[in-house]
Amino acid sequence: MNRPILAFLLFCLAATAAFAQSATPLIPNAPSLAAKAWVLIDWRSRQVLASRESDRRVEPASLTKVMTAYLTFDALKQKRITLDQITKVSERGYRAEGSRMFLDPKVPVTVEDLLKGMIVQSGNDATITLAEAVAGSEDTFVDLMNKQAERMGLKNTHFMNSTGLPDAQHYSTARDLAQLAANLIRDFPEYLPLYSTKEFRYNNITQYNRNRLLAMDPTVDGLKTGFTETAGYCLISTAKRDPRRLVSVVLGTSSDSARAIESQKLLNYGFQFFESVRLYERDQPVSRIPVYKGAEAELKAGFRDDLIFTVPTGMSSKLQAVLESQQPLIAPIQAGQRVGTLKVTLDGKPYGEYPVVALETIPVASFIGRAWDSLRLMVK
């Protein structure tokens, strides 16, 4: 081959390779934090974007109160209590150790004020009083906490009290706490503004929200701080930068300012280097699958919730999906029944498998229709 032509071809190959490399986004490693454990998740996709020791059992301190709040919000939703309900302060609540909203046992208090005292001031007296208002006693409330944790699939979480005071059998993990916080935001969005309240005055005493990120980052709108000598300084934080929301959990830092700074690092990393894409919309057909012996010849199949993926920034166009349906699919079929699997790849590499369900109910066909399809199946 002519040398100038060969040189030109080699140049073209090198340029093509260089372009291909430059087309692949550069994603740095997650920041290293001065903490015992941490995790960062995308709220909608629930994908983990960064983590360290996220399944390590640790003392959650006042992050426990996220579960206390969840059950209180649920009681409000079920109308078992109301925000303006007047609650008596018990001796146990009044004498609670640790952080306080300074309840007076001689002065009844509303559930709404108790929520603010627990969320803004992290008051243990408010927390125990809420637990008693919801369940009659703190011990009964703790039983509800553990049952709810089991229902949520928090496999490495166990509660011994409603406040987070130290106990050898009171533990959780960064991953479980992130899931709990994400569930609270999903199930009770109307109460999220409580977590961005910067101060609360009760009994002529003004106390300030300990979450420093509320002042550092205007996109942060929650969620909860925690501290004990053995747990260190902990923080669950959440921020929304349209259209995305992230949740971070940082456990066991050395100071109040450190937990905020380290959490900010995680949030900035997640927003800067990742993006979310909705691959399929809820209740919209992904495919129409052939059905045998049914009143309809085809079934609309898809997802009951939006199927959302979080990928490195610039990589969303490299997502591809293939539906593998169950065959033969024979009626009757109930809406919500699993009928296939969606296999997703990112840049040609396996990224996940997701159940595809029936979006409609298809009853059995007439006798003639069933007989005809039986013959078709025999031939097939």
N, C-alpha and C positions, 0 to 999 in steps of 0.2 A: 504494500500500500504506500502511496505517496506520503512522504514524511509530513509535509505541511497539513495534509488532510487528516493524518493520524493525530497530529498535535491538536488540531481543531476539535476532533471528536473527543479526545481526552479532556480537553478544556470544558466541553459541553457536559460531559459526565460529571466532572468535578463541580461544575456550577449547579447542576441538577441536585447532586447530593447535598451541597451546601444549602440550597433553597429548601430541600426537604427537612433538613435539620432545623433551619431557622423557622419553618412553619410549625414546628412542634413547640408549644409554649414551655418556657422554663419555669418550673415550680420549685421554689426553695424548700428545704426541710422546715418543718414546724419549729418555732422558736423553743429554745430550752428555757424552762422556767425554774425559778428558785422556790420550789414547792414540793410537797411529798407526792402529790398525784394531781392529775388534771385531765380534762377532756373538753373538746369543742365539738358541738354538733350543729348541723343545719336543722332548724326547727321543722320545716315542712317535709324534707326528705328523711329526717332522722338519721342521716349518714354521719359517721364520725369523721371529722376532718383532721383532728390531731388528738393525741392522747399519750399519757404516760402513767403506768400503774393504775389504769382506770378501773380495774376490777379488784384492787387491793382494798380489803376491809379496813376502814378507819373510823374514828370517832367523828360524827357529823356535827357535833355541837348544835348551835341554834339553826343550822340548816334543816334540822328536824322539823322546825315550825312550818316548813313548806307543806308537809303532810298534814299538820294540824290545820293549816289554812284550807287545804283541799277539802278535808272532811267538813269544816265549818261552812265553806261555800256550798258544798253539796247539801248540807242541812238547810241552808237558806233556799236553795233551789227547790228542795222537796217541801218547803214551807213548814218544816218542823220547828224552825226558829225564825225570827224576823230581825231586821237591822235595828228597829226601834224598841225591841224587847228589853225590858228592864231586868237585870240579872243581879242577884245578891252575891256579894263577895264572901267566899267561905274563909275559914281560918287557914285552911291549907293553901288557898290561893294567896291570901294576904301575906303569909309567912314564907312564900317561895324564895329560894336562894337566887342569887345572881341578878341579872338585869331586871329593872322594874319600871312600870309606868306609874308607880306610887298610888295604887288603889287604896281607898279608905273603906274598911269593912262596915262602917256606919253609913256609907253613901252608896246606894245602888248605882249601877253603871249600865249603859246600853251595849248591845252586841256590837254596834258600829264603832263605838269608842274602844271596845276591847280589841277589835280587829286592828284598828290604828295603833293601839298600844303594843300589840304583838308584832305587827309588821314594821312599823316605823321605829319604835323604841326597843323592840325585841324583848318586851317585858315578860318575864316568867310568870309574874302574878296574873297578867292578862291572859296568858296562854292556858294556865291551869283553870282559870275561871271560865274561859271559852269551852275547854274540854268538859267541864262539869255541866255547862249549859246545854251542850250537844248530847252528851251521853249519860248524865247523871252523876258520874264519878270519873276521875282521871283513869283509874284502872280499867273501867269498861271502855273508855275512849281509846286507850292504848291497844286493847284487843281489836277495836275497829281499825286502828292504824295498821296493824300487822295483817289483818285480812285484806285491807285495801292494797297493801304492798304486794301481797300474794296475787291478787287479782290483776295488778299491773305488770306482773312478771318481774318484780324487783327481787331477784334470787339471792342477792347478797346484802339484804337489808333486814334488820330486826330492831324493833323499838321497845324500850323499857319505860319511857315516859314521854310526855307531850312536848317537853321543853328542849331536850338535848343535853341535860345535865349528865355528867360522866357516869357510865355504868359499863362493866365489862361485856355485858350482853347487848349493849346498845351500839349498833354499827350500821354503816352503809358504805357505798363506793361512789366514786366520781360518776361512773356510768349510770348507776341507779338514780342518783340525785339529778342528773341531767334529764333522764327520762321522766322523773317525777315532775320536775319544773316544766318540761315541755307539755306534759299532760295537763298541768294546772292552767297554762296559758291557752291551750286548746279548748278545755272544757269550761273555763270560767273567764273569758276575756274581759267581761264587764268589771271584774275586780282587779285587773292588772294595774289600773291607775293608782291604786293604793300603794303599790310598790315604788312608785316614783314620787310619793309625797316626801318632801324634804324635811319637814319638821312637824311636830305635833305637841300641842300644849294641853296638859291635863293636870288637875289639882294644883293649878297655878305654877306648874313646872314645865318649861319648854325643853324638849329633847330633840336632837337632830338625827336624821337618817344616817346610819354609819356607812352606807354604800357611797364611797367617794366618787365612784364612776358617774353618779348622777350629776355631779358638778363638772367632771372632766370631759364627758362626752355627751352631747345633747341627744344622740341616738339611743343612749342607754335608758331604758324605762323600767328597770328592776334588776335583781330580784331579792336576794337575802344574804345577809352577813352572818358569820358565826365565829365564836372564839371561846376556847377554854385553854388553860395552861397546857393540857396534854394534846389537844387537837391543833393548836396553833390558830393562825388567822385564816379564815376560809371565806369564800365568796362564790355564790351562784349569781351570774350576771346574764342579762339578755339585752340585745340591741336590735333595732329594726332600721335597716337602711334599704328603703324601698327597692324592690319588692321583697327583700329577703330578711329573715330574722335568724339570728344565731343565739345559741345558749352555751355558755361556758361555765365550767365548775373548776375552781382552783382550791386545793386543800393543803393546809399545813404550811403557810408562809410565815415569815418571821415578824411581820408587823402589819398594822392597819393600812399603811400606804403601799406596802409590798403586794398585798393581795389585789389592790386596785391596779397597780402598774402591771403586774403579771397577767391579770385578766384582760387588760387593754391590749397587751401584745397578742393574745390569742384571738380576740375579736378582730383586730386589724388584719391579722394574717388570714383569717377566714374570709373576710369581705374582699380583700385585695386579690387573693390568688385563686378564688373559686367562684363559680357561678351556678345557678340553678336553672333547670329547663324542665318544662312539663312535657313529658313524652306523650301521655294520653290523658284526656279529660274524664272525669268521673261520669259513669253511666252513659258514656258514648261508645258505640260499637267499635272494637278493635278489628273484628272480623265477623263473618257470618259462616257458621260451621254447619255442615250437612247433618241432618238428624234422620234417624231411621225409626219407623213405627210411631211417628208423632203426627199430631194434627197439623203441624207446620213442617215444611221440608228443610228449613234452615233456622238456626238459632243465633240471635245477636249475643255476642260475647264481649266482655270488657272488664272494667274495674269499678268497684263501688266507691273508691276514692281516687283523686288525681294521682297519677303515677309520675312522681317528680324525682329527678336525679340531680345531685350536686357533683360537678366535675371540675377539674382544673380549668381556669379561665381560658377560653379559646378552643376548648375541646368538645363542646356540645355537638358540633357538626359530625363528630366521629362516633356518636352513639348509633348503634344499629340494633334492631330487634327482630327476632324470628318467633312466630307463634307455632308451638307444637300442640295440636289439639288431641284430645282423647278420641280414638277411633276404634271401632264404630261407636258413635254416640246414639244411644237408644232411649227413647221416651219411656216413661215420663221424666221430665227434667224440671227441677224447681229453681226459681230465681235465687241466685246466690250460690248455687251448686258449682263446685269446681269442675271445669270442662277442659282445661288446658294449662300450659305453662308458657310464659313469655321469657325467652332467653335473650339477655341483653349483653352486647359487647361494646367495649370502648377501645377504639383504635385497633380492632381485631382481637382484643383480649377479653376473656370472660369477665363480666362485670356484675352479673346477678341473675337470679331466676325468680319469677314472680307468678303467683297463681292467677289464672284468668277464670272468671266466673260467668255463669249464665246471667244475662240481664233481663230475662223474661222467663215465664213458666210456660212449658209446652206439654199439654196432656197427651195421652196416647191417642192414636188414630182409630178409625173404625176397624171392624174386623177385616174388611177387604183391604184397607190400607196396610194393616199389620201383616196380613198374609202376603201381599205384594212385596213389602220390604223384606220379609223373611226369605222370599225367593231371591231377591236382589243380593242379600247377604250371602246366601248359599253360592250364587254364581261368583260373587266377588271373592 
